[in-house]
Amino acid sequence: MPLADARARYPALPAAEADPQADFRLLETIADWCDRYTPLVGLDPPDGLKLDISGCAHLFGGEAALARDLVDRLGRQGFRTRVAVADTLGCAWAIARYGDVGTLIHGESIERAACVSIVPPGKVETAMRPLPVAALRSDSETVAALAAAGLCSIADLADRPRAPLAARFGEELMRRLDRAFGRIDEPMTPRLPLPAAFAERRFAEPIVHETCVLDTIERLARQLAQVLERRGEGIRLVQLALFRADGVVHRLEFGTGAPLREPVRVRRLFEDRLAALDDACDPGFGFDMVRLAALVTERCDPLQIGLAGGNAANRAEELAHLIDRLGARFGLRRITRLVPQDTHIPEFAVAAVPAHAARSTIDTPSPSSRLRGEAETPEQDSLAPSRPIRLLERPEPIEAVAEVPDGPPVRFRWRRVLHEVAHAEGPERIAMEWWRDAEGRTLTRDYFRVESKLGARVWLYREGLYGRETDRPRWYLHGLFA
């Protein structure tokens, strides 16, 4: 009823503004916490969660023990919960909202199981027949139309021919009935992606010290390594989930530069990450469960190690481990590497890509990649002129004077400082691609390596040719040598 009418009857009635977005965030937080029971947790807004506990119940002593543990833990956090376990998602949804909870657990008192209902296997239809038609998750208009026709319970629908009901109330009603009874499958979309492999450990007493957490990570990584080694795979994206005793869940994840299976290296990565987070990953009253999951894996075949050691494979592995440790401390998006590109234009000669995404053998593509037709990374020609160690983001215009029109400069002014040229090498002529200029111009650049009497070693170029492309070519400074 309207708030004014309600307060007219009960003036002391408390009221609070509705905040659906905050409610949804709270539901997501509870869903993250429920990940301790099964990785398959889905949202059922505005106030429900769906858990697929197939193959997980025995870890908690059975379905009834799992449900009671869930209700007890959420109760200590201040939540009141109704839980139903059934063979089908539709039946569990209906019993939790419309069923007489607590009456289907054999051998348990009603008081102890007041918020839990367990539908025995094969008894879905028996448990659902007395429920109202609203338990089929139908809209209010369909429920009202069924009530007007005298169909108030699911038994009324199940006992009547399907064709007239489908013609009058739609095929969706029959589809919901079949899903609830288990005649057709009902897919469930988990909120978080299902990991390729994971290992977890629960503690009778929560752990607080960082050393205990790191030791647990190493043991879990060793379990994961055994599984991944049998598959011939390695970790490319790993996630650590720390479940606090008060319901807070900390999730840490990062990618790796190469497939990884070594437990010691996994521990070192998380050691760096936890050191960088510091208070952001506060253990509070301790962690009562730790889970290590390989979200993304990649083929990882054993490598032939040379007898002399120090081969290219070892160097690539050490580089990948360095990238992983830097990414764990500073973030993978901040760690990039420069990859040569197939162009002579200096601005586009290299591209900065995430270091963990680039191939570890980027400089020496394997023969097998050529046979498979994979794109190879071009190598820089060793006979090409040297390039500056620092390339400016944008070439800066300068004032230059040359003895002959096409010759090197004898003096130039850069950032208000006049430089007299002591040595010059060049030119190195680079022509722009014709398709990069919308106006059809193909300006030519003549690059010179110049050393001034003040000791500056710079990379200059003249844009344009006298009497050909422009009346007056312009000079720019593009880079600095060491």
C-alpha positions as CSV (number, residue, x, y, z in Angstrom):
1,M,0.0,0.0,0.0
2,P,1.1,3.6,-0.3
3,L,3.4,4.8,2.5
4,A,1.0,7.5,3.6
5,D,-1.8,4.9,4.2
6,A,0.5,2.6,6.0
7,R,1.7,5.3,8.4
8,A,-1.9,6.4,9.0
9,R,-2.5,3.0,10.5
10,Y,0.9,2.7,12.2
11,P,2.6,6.1,12.7
12,A,5.9,4.6,14.0
13,L,6.4,2.6,10.9
14,P,10.1,3.0,9.8
15,A,10.8,3.6,6.1
16,A,14.0,3.7,4.0
17,E,14.6,4.8,0.4
18,A,14.9,1.9,-2.0
19,D,18.3,1.6,-3.7
20,P,18.1,-1.2,-6.3
21,Q,21.7,-0.7,-7.4
22,A,23.0,-1.1,-3.9
23,D,20.8,-4.2,-3.4
24,F,22.2,-5.7,-6.6
25,R,25.8,-5.0,-5.5
26,L,25.0,-6.7,-2.2
27,L,23.6,-9.7,-4.1
28,E,26.9,-9.9,-6.1
29,T,28.9,-9.8,-2.9
30,I,26.9,-12.7,-1.4
31,A,27.4,-14.6,-4.7
32,D,31.1,-14.1,-4.5
33,W,31.0,-15.5,-1.0
34,C,28.9,-18.5,-2.0
35,D,31.7,-19.4,-4.4
36,R,33.2,-21.3,-1.5
37,Y,30.6,-24.0,-2.0
38,T,30.7,-24.3,-5.8
39,P,32.3,-22.3,-8.7
40,L,28.9,-22.4,-10.5
41,V,27.0,-19.6,-8.9
42,G,24.4,-17.6,-10.8
43,L,22.3,-14.5,-10.0
44,D,18.6,-14.5,-9.7
45,P,17.7,-10.9,-9.1
46,P,16.4,-9.2,-7.1
47,D,16.9,-11.5,-4.1
48,G,18.0,-15.0,-5.2
49,L,21.0,-17.0,-6.0
50,K,21.4,-20.3,-8.0
51,L,24.0,-22.8,-7.0
52,D,24.9,-25.9,-8.9
53,I,26.3,-28.2,-6.2
54,S,26.5,-31.4,-8.4
55,G,29.6,-33.2,-7.2
56,C,30.3,-30.7,-4.4
57,A,27.9,-31.8,-1.7
58,H,30.0,-34.7,-0.4
59,L,32.8,-32.2,0.5
60,F,30.5,-30.8,3.2
61,G,28.9,-34.0,4.4
62,G,25.9,-34.1,2.1
63,E,23.3,-31.8,0.7
64,A,21.6,-31.1,4.0
65,A,24.9,-30.3,5.8
66,L,25.9,-28.0,3.0
67,A,22.5,-26.2,3.1
68,R,22.6,-25.8,6.9
69,D,26.2,-24.5,6.8
70,L,25.2,-21.9,4.2
71,V,22.2,-20.8,6.3
72,D,24.2,-20.7,9.5
73,R,27.1,-18.7,8.1
74,L,24.8,-16.2,6.4
75,G,22.8,-15.9,9.6
76,R,25.9,-14.9,11.5
77,Q,26.4,-12.2,8.9
78,G,22.9,-10.8,9.5
79,F,21.0,-12.4,6.6
80,R,17.8,-14.5,6.7
81,T,17.9,-17.2,4.1
82,R,15.5,-19.8,2.6
83,V,17.3,-22.7,0.9
84,A,15.9,-25.5,-1.3
85,V,17.8,-28.3,-2.9
86,A,16.2,-30.3,-5.7
87,D,17.0,-32.1,-8.9
88,T,15.9,-29.2,-11.1
89,L,16.5,-25.5,-10.9
90,G,12.8,-24.8,-11.3
91,C,11.8,-27.0,-8.5
92,A,14.4,-25.6,-6.1
93,W,13.2,-22.0,-7.0
94,A,9.6,-23.0,-6.3
95,I,10.1,-24.8,-3.0
96,A,12.4,-22.0,-1.6
97,R,9.7,-19.4,-2.3
98,Y,6.3,-21.2,-2.0
99,G,7.1,-24.5,-0.3
100,D,6.6,-25.5,3.3
101,V,10.3,-25.4,4.1
102,G,11.7,-27.7,6.7
103,T,9.2,-30.5,6.2
104,L,11.1,-32.6,3.6
105,I,14.2,-33.4,5.5
106,H,13.8,-36.9,7.0
107,G,15.0,-37.3,10.6
108,E,15.5,-33.6,11.3
109,S,13.4,-31.4,13.6
110,I,11.4,-28.6,12.1
111,E,13.1,-26.0,14.3
112,R,16.6,-27.0,13.2
113,A,15.7,-27.1,9.5
114,A,13.3,-24.2,9.5
115,C,15.0,-22.5,6.5
116,V,16.1,-25.6,4.5
117,S,14.2,-27.9,2.3
118,I,15.6,-31.0,0.6
119,V,13.6,-32.7,-2.2
120,P,14.5,-36.3,-2.4
121,P,15.8,-37.5,-5.7
122,G,13.0,-38.5,-8.1
123,K,10.3,-36.6,-6.0
124,V,10.3,-33.4,-7.9
125,E,6.8,-33.7,-9.4
126,T,5.4,-34.9,-6.0
127,A,6.8,-31.9,-4.2
128,M,5.6,-29.4,-6.8
129,R,2.1,-30.5,-7.4
130,P,0.6,-28.7,-4.3
131,L,2.3,-25.4,-5.1
132,P,0.5,-22.5,-6.7
133,V,1.0,-21.7,-10.4
134,A,3.1,-18.7,-9.5
135,A,5.8,-21.1,-8.5
136,L,6.4,-21.7,-12.2
137,R,8.0,-18.2,-12.4
138,S,5.1,-17.0,-14.7
139,D,4.2,-13.3,-15.1
140,S,1.3,-11.9,-13.1
141,E,-1.0,-11.7,-16.1
142,T,-0.6,-15.4,-16.8
143,V,-1.2,-16.2,-13.2
144,A,-4.3,-14.1,-13.1
145,A,-5.6,-15.7,-16.3
146,L,-5.0,-19.2,-14.9
147,A,-6.8,-18.2,-11.7
148,A,-9.8,-16.9,-13.7
149,A,-9.9,-20.3,-15.5
150,G,-9.9,-22.1,-12.1
151,L,-6.3,-23.4,-12.4
152,C,-4.7,-22.4,-9.1
153,S,-2.1,-25.2,-8.5
154,I,0.5,-26.9,-10.5
155,A,-1.4,-30.1,-10.2
156,D,-4.3,-28.5,-12.1
157,L,-2.0,-27.9,-15.0
158,A,-0.2,-31.3,-14.9
159,D,-3.5,-33.2,-14.9
160,R,-4.9,-31.4,-18.0
161,P,-4.2,-31.9,-21.7
162,R,-1.2,-29.8,-22.9
163,A,-2.5,-28.7,-26.3
164,P,-5.5,-26.6,-25.0
165,L,-3.4,-25.0,-22.3
166,A,-0.6,-24.1,-24.7
167,A,-3.1,-22.7,-27.2
168,R,-4.7,-20.5,-24.6
169,F,-1.8,-19.5,-22.3
170,G,1.2,-19.9,-24.6
171,E,4.0,-22.4,-25.1
172,E,6.1,-20.7,-22.5
173,L,3.9,-21.9,-19.7
174,M,4.3,-25.5,-20.8
175,R,8.0,-25.0,-21.2
176,R,8.4,-23.8,-17.6
177,L,6.4,-26.7,-16.4
178,D,8.7,-29.2,-18.3
179,R,11.8,-27.5,-16.9
180,A,10.5,-27.6,-13.4
181,F,9.7,-31.4,-13.7
182,G,13.0,-32.1,-15.4
183,R,11.6,-33.1,-18.7
184,I,13.9,-30.6,-20.5
185,D,17.2,-29.1,-19.4
186,E,17.4,-25.6,-18.0
187,P,20.8,-24.0,-18.5
188,M,22.4,-21.9,-15.8
189,T,24.8,-19.1,-16.6
190,P,27.4,-18.8,-13.8
191,R,28.4,-15.3,-12.8
192,L,32.1,-16.0,-12.9
193,P,33.9,-18.0,-15.7
194,L,34.5,-21.7,-14.8
195,P,38.2,-22.2,-14.3
196,A,40.1,-24.7,-16.3
197,A,41.5,-26.2,-13.1
198,F,41.5,-25.2,-9.5
199,A,42.7,-26.4,-6.0
200,E,41.4,-25.3,-2.7
201,R,42.0,-25.8,1.0
202,R,39.7,-25.2,4.0
203,F,40.9,-24.5,7.5
204,A,39.3,-25.4,10.8
205,E,40.9,-22.3,12.3
206,P,41.3,-19.2,10.1
207,I,44.9,-18.3,9.1
208,V,46.2,-14.8,9.5
209,H,50.0,-14.7,8.8
210,E,51.1,-14.0,5.3
211,T,53.7,-16.8,5.5
212,C,50.9,-19.3,6.1
213,V,49.0,-17.9,3.1
214,L,52.1,-18.2,0.8
215,D,52.8,-21.7,2.0
216,T,49.2,-22.7,1.2
217,I,49.5,-21.1,-2.3
218,E,52.6,-23.1,-3.0
219,R,50.9,-26.4,-1.9
220,L,47.9,-25.6,-4.1
221,A,50.1,-24.6,-7.0
222,R,51.8,-28.0,-6.7
223,Q,48.4,-29.7,-6.9
224,L,47.5,-27.7,-10.0
225,A,50.9,-28.5,-11.6
226,Q,50.2,-32.2,-11.4
227,V,46.8,-31.8,-13.1
228,L,48.2,-29.4,-15.8
229,E,51.2,-31.6,-16.4
230,R,49.0,-34.5,-17.3
231,R,47.2,-32.3,-19.7
232,G,50.3,-30.8,-21.2
233,E,49.2,-27.3,-20.3
234,G,50.5,-24.3,-18.3
235,I,48.9,-21.4,-16.6
236,R,48.4,-18.1,-18.5
237,L,45.8,-16.5,-16.2
238,V,45.8,-17.4,-12.5
239,Q,43.4,-16.3,-9.8
240,L,43.8,-16.4,-6.0
241,A,40.6,-16.3,-3.9
242,L,41.0,-15.6,-0.2
243,F,37.7,-16.2,1.8
244,R,37.7,-14.3,5.1
245,A,35.8,-15.6,8.1
246,D,33.5,-12.5,8.2
247,G,32.3,-13.1,4.6
248,V,34.7,-10.8,2.7
249,V,36.4,-12.3,-0.4
250,H,39.6,-11.0,-1.8
251,R,40.4,-12.0,-5.4
252,L,43.8,-11.5,-7.0
253,E,44.5,-12.4,-10.6
254,F,47.1,-11.7,-13.2
255,G,48.4,-13.1,-16.5
256,T,51.8,-14.7,-17.1
257,G,54.2,-14.0,-19.9
258,A,54.5,-17.7,-20.8
259,P,52.8,-20.9,-19.7
260,L,53.7,-21.5,-16.0
261,R,53.6,-24.6,-13.8
262,E,56.4,-24.2,-11.3
263,P,54.9,-23.8,-7.8
264,V,57.9,-21.8,-6.4
265,R,57.4,-19.2,-9.1
266,V,53.7,-19.0,-8.5
267,R,54.4,-18.3,-4.9
268,R,56.9,-15.6,-5.7
269,L,54.4,-13.9,-8.0
270,F,51.8,-13.7,-5.2
271,E,54.4,-12.7,-2.7
272,D,55.2,-9.7,-4.8
273,R,51.5,-8.9,-5.3
274,L,50.6,-9.2,-1.6
275,A,53.6,-7.0,-0.8
276,A,52.3,-4.3,-3.2
277,L,48.7,-4.5,-1.9
278,D,49.7,-4.3,1.8
279,D,46.6,-3.2,3.7
280,A,44.3,-3.5,0.7
281,C,44.2,-7.3,1.4
282,D,43.6,-7.1,5.1
283,P,43.0,-10.6,6.6
284,G,40.7,-9.3,9.3
285,F,39.8,-12.3,11.5
286,G,41.7,-14.6,9.2
287,F,41.1,-16.7,6.0
288,D,39.2,-19.9,6.5
289,M,39.5,-21.0,2.8
290,V,42.0,-20.4,0.0
291,R,41.4,-21.3,-3.6
292,L,43.9,-21.1,-6.5
293,A,42.4,-21.4,-10.0
294,A,43.9,-21.5,-13.5
295,L,41.4,-19.4,-15.4
296,V,43.2,-19.7,-18.8
297,T,45.7,-22.3,-19.8
298,E,47.9,-22.9,-22.8
299,R,49.8,-25.7,-24.4
300,C,53.1,-26.2,-22.6
301,D,55.3,-28.9,-24.0
302,P,58.6,-30.0,-22.3
303,L,61.6,-28.2,-23.7
304,Q,64.9,-29.8,-24.7
305,I,67.6,-28.2,-22.5
306,G,71.1,-28.0,-23.8
307,L,73.9,-29.7,-22.0
308,A,75.9,-26.5,-21.7
309,G,73.1,-24.5,-20.2
310,G,72.3,-20.9,-20.8
311,N,70.5,-21.5,-24.1
312,A,67.8,-19.4,-25.7
313,A,65.0,-21.3,-24.0
314,N,66.4,-20.6,-20.6
315,R,66.8,-16.9,-21.4
316,A,63.3,-16.7,-22.7
317,E,62.0,-18.4,-19.5
318,E,63.8,-16.1,-17.2
319,L,62.5,-13.1,-19.2
320,A,59.0,-14.3,-18.9
321,H,59.4,-14.8,-15.2
322,L,60.8,-11.2,-14.8
323,I,57.8,-9.9,-16.7
324,D,55.4,-11.8,-14.5
325,R,57.0,-10.5,-11.3
326,L,57.0,-6.9,-12.5
327,G,53.4,-7.3,-13.7
328,A,52.4,-8.7,-10.3
329,R,53.9,-5.7,-8.5
330,F,53.0,-2.8,-10.9
331,G,50.2,-4.3,-13.0
332,L,50.5,-6.0,-16.4
333,R,49.2,-3.1,-18.3
334,R,52.2,-1.0,-17.3
335,I,54.7,-3.6,-18.6
336,T,55.1,-3.4,-22.3
337,R,57.7,-4.4,-24.9
338,L,58.5,-2.9,-28.3
339,V,57.8,-5.2,-31.3
340,P,59.4,-4.4,-34.7
341,Q,56.9,-3.7,-37.5
342,D,57.2,-4.2,-41.2
343,T,57.6,-0.5,-42.2
344,H,60.5,2.0,-42.8
345,I,58.6,4.9,-41.3
346,P,60.3,5.6,-37.9
347,E,57.0,6.5,-36.1
348,F,55.5,3.1,-37.0
349,A,58.7,1.0,-37.0
350,V,57.9,-0.4,-33.5
351,A,54.6,-1.0,-31.6
352,A,54.3,-1.2,-27.8
353,V,52.3,-4.3,-26.9
354,P,51.6,-5.8,-23.4
355,A,54.7,-7.8,-22.5
356,H,52.7,-10.8,-21.3
357,A,50.8,-11.0,-24.6
358,A,53.8,-11.0,-26.9
359,R,55.4,-14.2,-27.8
360,S,58.6,-15.2,-25.9
361,T,60.2,-16.1,-29.2
362,I,59.3,-12.9,-30.9
363,D,62.7,-12.3,-32.4
364,T,63.2,-15.8,-33.7
365,P,60.0,-17.3,-35.2
366,S,60.1,-21.1,-35.2
367,P,60.1,-23.1,-38.5
368,S,56.8,-24.7,-37.4
369,S,55.1,-21.3,-37.2
370,R,56.2,-20.7,-40.9
371,L,54.7,-24.0,-41.9
372,R,51.4,-23.2,-40.1
373,G,51.3,-19.8,-41.9
374,E,51.4,-17.8,-38.8
375,A,52.4,-14.1,-39.0
376,E,56.1,-13.6,-38.3
377,T,57.5,-10.6,-36.5
378,P,59.9,-8.8,-38.9
379,E,63.5,-8.6,-37.9
380,Q,65.5,-5.4,-38.2
381,D,68.1,-5.4,-40.9
382,S,71.6,-5.5,-39.4
383,L,73.0,-3.5,-42.4
384,A,70.5,-0.7,-41.9
385,P,71.7,2.6,-40.4
386,S,71.6,2.8,-36.6
387,R,68.6,4.3,-34.9
388,P,68.5,6.7,-31.9
389,I,68.1,5.2,-28.5
390,R,65.3,7.8,-27.8
391,L,62.7,8.7,-30.4
392,L,60.6,11.8,-29.6
393,E,56.9,11.3,-29.5
394,R,56.5,14.0,-32.2
395,P,59.3,15.4,-34.3
396,E,60.1,18.9,-33.1
397,P,60.6,21.7,-35.8
398,I,64.1,23.3,-35.8
399,E,65.9,26.1,-37.8
400,A,68.7,24.7,-39.8
401,V,71.2,26.1,-42.4
402,A,73.0,23.8,-44.9
403,E,75.9,24.7,-47.3
404,V,74.1,23.1,-50.3
405,P,70.4,22.6,-50.6
406,D,70.5,18.8,-50.4
407,G,73.4,18.6,-48.0
408,P,73.7,18.1,-44.2
409,P,73.2,21.1,-41.9
410,V,76.1,23.2,-40.7
411,R,74.2,24.7,-37.8
412,F,70.7,24.3,-36.3
413,R,68.7,25.9,-33.5
414,W,66.7,23.6,-31.2
415,R,64.8,24.8,-28.1
416,R,66.4,28.2,-28.4
417,V,69.9,26.8,-28.3
418,L,72.2,27.2,-31.4
419,H,74.3,24.2,-32.2
420,E,77.3,24.1,-34.5
421,V,77.7,20.8,-36.4
422,A,81.0,19.0,-35.9
423,H,80.2,15.7,-37.7
424,A,77.3,14.6,-39.9
425,E,76.4,11.4,-41.6
426,G,73.8,10.9,-44.3
427,P,71.4,11.3,-45.9
428,E,69.2,8.3,-45.3
429,R,66.2,8.8,-47.6
430,I,62.9,7.5,-46.4
431,A,59.7,8.0,-48.5
432,M,56.3,8.0,-47.0
433,E,53.7,5.5,-48.2
434,W,51.3,7.1,-50.7
435,W,48.2,5.7,-49.0
436,R,48.9,7.5,-45.7
437,D,48.3,11.0,-47.2
438,A,44.7,11.8,-48.0
439,E,45.8,14.5,-50.4
440,G,48.0,12.3,-52.5
441,R,51.3,13.9,-51.3
442,T,54.3,11.6,-50.8
443,L,56.7,13.7,-48.9
444,T,60.3,12.5,-48.7
445,R,62.5,12.6,-45.7
446,D,66.3,12.9,-45.7
447,Y,67.7,11.8,-42.3
448,F,71.1,12.9,-40.9
449,R,73.0,11.7,-37.9
450,V,74.6,14.8,-36.5
451,E,77.0,15.6,-33.6
452,S,77.3,19.2,-32.4
453,K,80.3,20.9,-30.9
454,L,78.4,20.9,-27.6
455,G,78.3,17.1,-27.6
456,A,74.7,16.6,-28.6
457,R,74.1,13.6,-30.9
458,V,70.8,14.0,-32.6
459,W,68.8,12.6,-35.5
460,L,67.6,15.3,-37.9
461,Y,65.6,15.1,-41.1
462,R,64.6,17.5,-43.9
463,E,61.0,17.0,-45.1
464,G,60.6,17.5,-48.8
465,L,63.0,18.1,-51.7
466,Y,63.8,21.5,-53.3
467,G,61.9,22.2,-56.5
468,R,59.9,18.9,-56.3
469,E,57.4,18.5,-53.4
470,T,57.5,21.9,-51.7
471,D,59.0,25.3,-52.3
472,R,60.7,25.4,-48.9
473,P,61.6,22.1,-47.1
474,R,61.4,22.1,-43.4
475,W,63.8,20.6,-40.8
476,Y,62.8,18.5,-37.8
477,L,64.6,16.8,-34.9
478,H,63.3,13.3,-34.4
479,G,65.5,11.5,-31.9
480,L,68.5,11.5,-29.6
481,F,71.5,9.2,-29.6
482,A,73.3,8.1,-26.4
